Amino acid sequence: MSEFLAHSITIMPALLSALLKTLQLAVISAVLGIPLGLMASLGRISKSRILGLIASGYVTLFRGTPLMLQVLFFWGVFSQLEGFTAALIAFTLNSGAYTAEIMRAAIQSIDKGQMEAARSLGMSYGQAMRRVILPQTYRRLLPPLVNELAALTKDTSLAMVVGVVELMKQSQQFVARTANVAGTYVWAALFYLVMVVALTALANRLEKKLEARG
Amino acid sequence: MEQPIIQITGLHKYFGQLEVLKGIDLTIQKGEVVVVIGPSGSGKSTLLRCMNFLEVPTRGHVLFKGEEVGQREANGKMVRLPEAVLDKQRTHMGMVFQRFNLFPHMTALQNVIEAPVQVKGMEQGKAEELGRNLLKRVGLAEKAGQYPAFLSGGQQQRVAIARALAMEPDVMLFDEPTSALDPELVGEVLQVMKDLAREGMTMVVVTHEMGFAREVGHRVLFMDGGVVVEEGKPEAIFSNPQHPRTREFLAKVL
């Protein structure tokens, strides 16, 4: 027990700063991925064939290939990029593709009469989307979106393959150095868990707030 | 004679292979209340929806105050107008739907003032005053802060009417406004529509309410199979229908 304690104290500072890296990767790619997903979902449902083609090509490509490949691709092809940036780009684009499908489904689940009513009042397509359709999707959007963000949080561990010292890479380095497998990974696991649980709790609170609105 | 509010000539509408409107000619003057009756699938809702371009006519012309709605003719072909122009045209035509289509995330008042604020850029305070007056007019002053989910069908439809009126339209299009209502709620909606008609609003009403057609309509159109089979003053249509299909239909519904 005291050995575990001593080990934990030794690795904790570096582990915490690695956790910060993981958080940066997850938060930034989520913040960028959500608007990207929104744009791609609007592209997919738009009447413009070109926009539709671009959007569905993007979604198909990033959902149809392994995330690890995407990370390595951006890192390898754009050799001037740091591992962190390359991973961030891959995570953002990948998350945007999944988010796009979530949003498309939510938008299309709204009754067609809503768009017709808005347009019949003289609202533009954009106004109708922004003021009438999208606000109605929030509640339906939240559960699958939280799923996606939880997956994204854990997937940031793939950044280790391009040399980013995030939580997974740092843990692995400590394991290699100290041979204390359980005592190291248990902390990494706990940190991932806390992030996902916190995210879920936040979403639940938001869901309650949206529900109260009637 | 004044320019008609709506003038439809040679209107055809296909859904795929199915011809839903087979050549409609119809002129509606300012202040007129035109009631369209007919069996389900006769094309009456489609006709109404062509008036504000919710359905795009396959052939023919729909003019609103002398101006083609949603499209223009160029070298013998119909070309879409820019969306902004169509939006502008639609602000002058209010529409009331069978299923109300209120915005569920907005209160009754917010529903009513949404378009004046967003489309006309009306100042919030002024819009609220207008909204409250309109809700009062449809008998729902005390429901301004309620969300649609907490209103009855009849109340929702009255809010929807107020919402359409808020844009001060030149014509109101009613697409079976009472068909989704419980029988005991139909009266309150018809009453609001009667008041509107009495105030001189130009109205096109697709309905199964024969009492309303007879009492309020200036002109009744009987549609069947995508054509206007017979039209005339309500008393003429209801007491002395000329066409056998009209007689057959009226015998079933009256």
Interface residues (C-beta under 8 A of the other chain):
Chain A: D111 G113 Q114 E116 A117 A118 R119 S120 L121 G122 M123 S124 Y125 Q127 R131 V132 P135 Q136 R213 G214
Chain B: N52 L54 E83 A84 D87 K88 R90 T91 M93 G94 M95 F97 R99 N101 L102 F103 P104 H105 E114 A115 Q118 V119 Y147 A149 F150 A160 R163 A164 M167
